[in-house]
Amino acid sequence: MPVKYIPYYPNTVQGQAILDNIIRNRRVLRYRDNDKVYERIQRGMPYYEMEKIEVVGVGSQPAKKNENMLIRGECISACAYLKDKNIKVDLAYIDPPFASGADYARKVYLRKNPKIAEAIAKAEEELELEELRVFEEKMYGDIWNKEDYLNWMYENLQAIKSVMSETASIYVHLDWHIGHYVKVLMDEVFGEGNFKNEIAWCYSGGAVPVDRFPKKHDTIYWYSKSNEEWIYIPEYRDYSKKTQQRGRTQVKGSDAKLRAEGTPINDWWVDIAPVTSPTDHEKMYYATQKPKALLERIIKASSNEGMIVADFFGGSGVTAKVAHDLKRKFIHCDVGINSIQTTRDRLVAAGAEFDIYDIQDGVSLFRNPVQTMDKLKSLITGLKNEDALDSFWEGGIQDSKLGLVPVYIPNLLDHSTKVLDIPLINRIINEAMPDLPDGTKQVIVFYVDIENDAELKKFISEYNATGMDIVLRDLKSILDDVVINDEINYQIKESKTGFKIEIKSFISDRLIQKIDAYNQKKSLNSSRKDIFDEDSKENEEGNGNRIKKKMLTPISISRHGLELIELISLDCTSKDGIWKSDFELKIDKNGYVILNGKKTKDLWNTKIVSDKKPLRMKIRNIAGDESIIIIDNHS
């Protein structure tokens, strides 16, 4: 349950239409369920407890509160926390899903087996990482219908506006899929008069269609909070040779001499390349990653040193990293644990100080909501897909006495469905249940949070005229029991110079299952045609013989399992509570050690050394699962 609800604005106008805060009598956009958005905004932003889980920074203490924050949770919940604590954002950049209909995955690399890494290095051999030692893991699904997306975006924009300072700006990064609709939303939320620029970020590369012009730009909308005062610091480029020869500005009718700074950058950005090449030093193997140069331009243009820059769909953390480099404060928010981990590690390497928070919204997510949703069906005993049921229902359970029992599960990618309230139960009763097959006797409704249990049951008793029983069940009771730590075998030794921990073995059932499933999928997709391709000229030698393609080599794990480890952190400060990483070692995808954020040329040798007595150890596997164990000095 939310602790409370935080109003979006201090003085909400009673009866104000949520899409009518300019000079209109009717709402501009009309689409399904936007009346529910109105009800939720009137209720306020759900405020949950925030647990500080780690403090990062040289000399920092767990009790210290940094102004820089990494928040694992949804945009609206993060904004509720910021507003409650009276934290104002001076610049917001968001790169939300584009409603593109695509699934996004990140590459997960197995590390070099440290038991044989040294021999590999001496032989100057390279593992074929791209082909043999990597698999993909789904991060999130950008699959929305237009109405749901616009409802979701509208609430997010309202929430962000509520925590912006009076001179703040917001940049919203989209593309052709949905940008034109969101532009209308932003006119309503921020006011048409506060629109500053439509920026086209142009790029090249990728596939080129033959039946239309290639789509090679994203759109970034810039709005200010106020039309009276906002920050804009122009960036200049050198004049062209032709302009220099004329010796005049490009302002029509002006006789002024050339400005020393050059000519201002316009709203057509063609000089910033995307992060695409595997050899690009910026590449984090994180879906939809944006280049640092793009954020540098935005942050320099609309903020000053010391101001707070926030990214509520933070991804790989480029906004937070650039903000830190430019001496700004940063707030990074994302629902995925991989986003928090990726951002944390790159900020550690940059020497930043920050706190990491987890929003306690009652759901023990796996690595992200997509994976949790994928997992739910296997956790609910007997739940199967049923063709006879509408897509509103997740599936059904066959009961010997009741027959088919439809099951509703809230969509964890949509915060609006997490709270079971009277509007939602009313929709279930009056829209979903009447369309169920004849003879249905019972439905099961799972929930994450419930607004008022007694009122809901009273409402069901009074208004459920379907003749079917409605059983309410708490989804948290299922999720709380499924997180299982990886199995770690280690040995610790003390010497005159400190402590040395050697990892003997590492077993991750979740990762092994994931890799087995990946191998099976690849094996099914392979065929004799994949081995020999007679039609491809590239596979023919000069004498006409066919060239044999590489056979599919399944990913295999050594009996020690050490190639599944990405990071080891030692807390020498406390055995419980907020994590303080006093010593940490990260293994990059090539097997080399990053020690306390600093890259080395050393391959990992299965050990981590500390000059302080370690009290507990955290090990992160390559997919992002973290296991914490209390150090036993007699192991």
ABEGO torsion letter per residue (X at the ends): XBABBBBABABBBBGBBAABABBBABBABBBBGAAAAAAAAAAEBBBBBBBBABBBEBGBBAABBBABBBBBEBAAAAAAAAAAAGBBBABBBBBBBAGAGBBBBBBBBBBBBAAAAAAAAAAGBBBBAAAAABBBBBABBBBBBAAAAAAAAAAAAAAAAAABBAABBBBBBBBAAAAAAAAAAAAAAAEAAABABBBBBBBBEEBBBAABBBBABBBBBBBBABAABBBBBBBBBBBBAAAAAAGBBABBGBABBBBAAEBBBBABBAABBBBABAABAABAGBBGBBBAAAAAAAAAAABBBGBBBBBABAEAGAAAAAAAAAGBBBBBBBABAAAAAAAAAAAAAAGBBBBBBBBBAGBBBBABAAAAAAAAAAABBGBBBBAABBAABAEBBBBAAAEBBBBBBBBAABAAAABBBAAAAAAAAAAAAAABBBGBABBBBBBABBABAAAAAAAAAAABAAGBBBBBBBAAAAAAAABBBBBBBBBBBBBAAEBBBBBABBBBAAAAAAAAAAAAAAAAABBAAAABBAABAAABBAAGBBBBBBBBBBBBBBAAGAAABABBBBBAABABEBBBBABBBBBBAAGBBBBGGBBBABBBAGBBBBABBBABBBBBBAAGBBBBBBBBAAX
